[in-house]
Amino acid sequence: MKTRFLCQQLGTQYPIIQAPMAGGILSADFIAKVCEFGLLGSIPSGYLTLAQLDTLIQSVKSKTDKPFQVNLFVDHCEYPDKVAKPAEVIEIEKHLGIFTSLDCQLPKHPSASDIIDLVIAHQVPIISTTFGVLRAKDYQRYKDAGGQVMVTVNSLDEAHKVLSEANADMIVYQNALAGGHKGGFNDAEYDVEAVMLTLKRDYPYTQLIKSGGIVNQKDIVFALEKGFDGVQIGTGFLMTQESSASQTYKQALLGVCDDNQLMQTTSITGRQARGIVNELAMLELERSPLFPQQHYATKTIREHAKSHDLPQYQSLWAGNGAVNITSLPELEDYMFSLVYG
Ligand SMILES: Cc1cc2nc3c(=O)[nH]c(=O)nc-3n(C[C@H](O)[C@H](O)[C@H](O)COP(=O)(O)O)c2cc1C
């Protein structure tokens, strides 16, 4: 595992990336511990203000000298400050006794360009993008500062587009088993891995990282044997003692023993994401929801559910690999098992 080119490129000991997971699940301590172990820790910037991200980067830097990456939701759209909540969301708020307003505020998110300024200032060596690709100007600025860019894709078509336009140093191929949002950018269907691996024929020097359904050393070895250069793991890290997921969330994850307990849904945030089947995930909306409008429309419900231990109304993102996890190990033990079996 150790001698891989990807390790040289990432500056890690092992070709394993702790997936970025937005939503307050990963503390600076957690990310730094991952880096210290020799894996690549990831700071998720999704939903954070620039000041919050700045603090998180500083905090990780104060705990480790090892490389880490910052993940960006890249979206070049403009959004209104306020949107009307869908009637179905209001109905749930009324059912839970928490209805106060017909609409919700959308906070201003920092632009990708602002985040690039920040990561350059902090000399963050690697970034990854999700939902989109950087504008050429920002990509070049970051490259000129010595950084490397990973781009999340779900299909060969997306990977070809990124690489033919020279917009990435590494590709994270996220498959249909992956927990959380579908991270590609042109709504392409997931390609099967065999198709994805043909990318190596056209771009033999581009490092290809597999993400989705990987939870143990056997899964890692399988991915490497198939031809991937490394792996990215989300749900496995989520299910460690040290992740900041709530106990209700962790217990729900432990209760997953069948693929049928997981589903793709757009009703929670407006984008397709995989998680545990519950009332919120199954909510049927008359109009297709939009991202991030729906994320903020369901925020009150999710926050209430979290503070009242109501799993039916939380976002319980999880990949299919949860089926193969039967305990909540300590982070150190989990990483040890990934590397040494
Ligand atoms: C709770 C959760 C939050 C996530 N948040 C992000 C995110 O902020 N940015 C991102 O690129 N991917 C995010 N993902 C997707 C992961 O990066 C990764 O693709 C996925 O977890 C891999 O599948 P696995 O969960 O089966 O390991 C998230 C996944 C989960 C489970």
The ligand as an ORCA input file, in Angstrom:
! r2SCAN-3c Opt
* xyz 0 1
  C     -22.524     12.322      6.255
  C     -21.855     12.520      4.936
  C     -21.529     13.810      4.533
  C     -20.867     14.013      3.315
  N     -20.478     15.276      2.959
  C     -19.708     15.453      1.874
  C     -19.130     16.723      1.583
  O     -19.282     17.692      2.314
  N     -18.366     16.846      0.462
  C     -18.137     15.772     -0.368
  O     -17.431     15.915     -1.362
  N     -18.664     14.565     -0.112
  C     -19.422     14.382      0.986
  N     -19.900     13.125      1.273
  C     -19.582     12.016      0.371
  C     -18.219     11.441      0.732
  O     -17.218     12.353      0.361
  C     -17.923     10.107      0.034
  O     -18.068     10.233     -1.350
  C     -18.798      9.003      0.530
  O     -18.990      9.047      1.909
  C     -18.159      7.686      0.147
  O     -19.001      6.639      0.368
  P     -19.039      5.801      1.736
  O     -19.853      6.631      2.656
  O     -19.718      4.545      1.308
  O     -17.639      5.604      2.209
  C     -20.568     12.900      2.478
  C     -20.915     11.612      2.896
  C     -21.533     11.410      4.111
  C     -21.840     10.002      4.538
*
